[in-house]
Amino acid sequence: MSKKFEKEDIIIGISACLIGEKVRFDASNKPSNFCIKELGQHVTYKAYCPEVAVGLPIPRPTIRLIKDQDMIKVSRPDGSGDVTSAIKAYGKKVASLSANLSGYVFCAKSPTCGMERVKVYSPTGDPLQAKGIGVFSREIMKANPLLPCEENGRLNDPILRENFVARVYAYRHWQAVVESGISKHKLTSFHAQYKYTVMSHDLVAYKELGRLLARADMAVEEMAEQYIAGLMAALTKTASRKNHSNTLSHIQGYFSKFLNKEQRKELSAQVDAYRTGLVPLMVPLTLINHYLLAHPNDYLAQQAYLNPYPESLKLRYGY
Ligand code: SF4
């Protein structure tokens, strides 16, 4: 089971318009129901509107990303009102004060906050490829490459939503381990808790992380740095149905000697039903957690995979 955190223990950065602040160019907001009504029950938001923070008024003329030779700037469509430097500097300042953040939700498509695929224009106003990154979000992600980041639109996808929340909780858990002082024992114990989580995301990374922790020629600080970089990269890959099914089969193996024939058959049937897409992941997991209560097993009970975040988020019901 993953470590439990109170709402005030998990701080998530967020574009202010997504939690209802009327700070957009037209004095509107862009509330994210999931962020406000669901995730907001479990985390504390720290909201930023970089455009307002650098002195732009509400309402204000629209700004966009403009590519001029190798330079990307953010300004009004006619090139006036260039706020690139001010927003960059504000991004660096927020990034330097953000070591306590465990995630960030950015507003999609914004030339300031967009995480990817933001529209870029030529100086004459022609649309170029939509491959831009917001000037503010770029600074946050550059300074905190491990920070779980996502956009509001992508959070409507149940798989990406689950992936983001799982990364936030794993990262927060890691931050707590580091806060308490890292040691080889703590590193090994953390990895043991994430064994099935990593397995469900990336089998290759699962083996590589195990090999990394077996090395005797590395200082624990360096090992920890490489470990968390590898873990967060693995968790960023979405867990496929095939990998989940494989992970469930491994967990199933633990129970074989405790369950009677009927129970083993029932568990196999549920894992198969998930594998073929007939039931969501929550169905075999509920049965596994039920059997785990009846047949306690310390190793399984500590697995973040079985309870990665508050169940009331219902993130594993939809796929
Ligand atoms: S997208 Fe960013 S800059 Fe634009 S209104 Fe929202 S918080 Fe402010």
Boltz pocket constraint, residues with backbone or C-beta under 6 A from the ligand:
constraints:
  - pocket:
      binder: B
      contacts: [[A, 14], [A, 15], [A, 16], [A, 17], [A, 18], [A, 23], [A, 24], [A, 25], [A, 48], [A, 49], [A, 50], [A, 51], [A, 52], [A, 107], [A, 110], [A, 112], [A, 113]]
      max_distance: 6.0
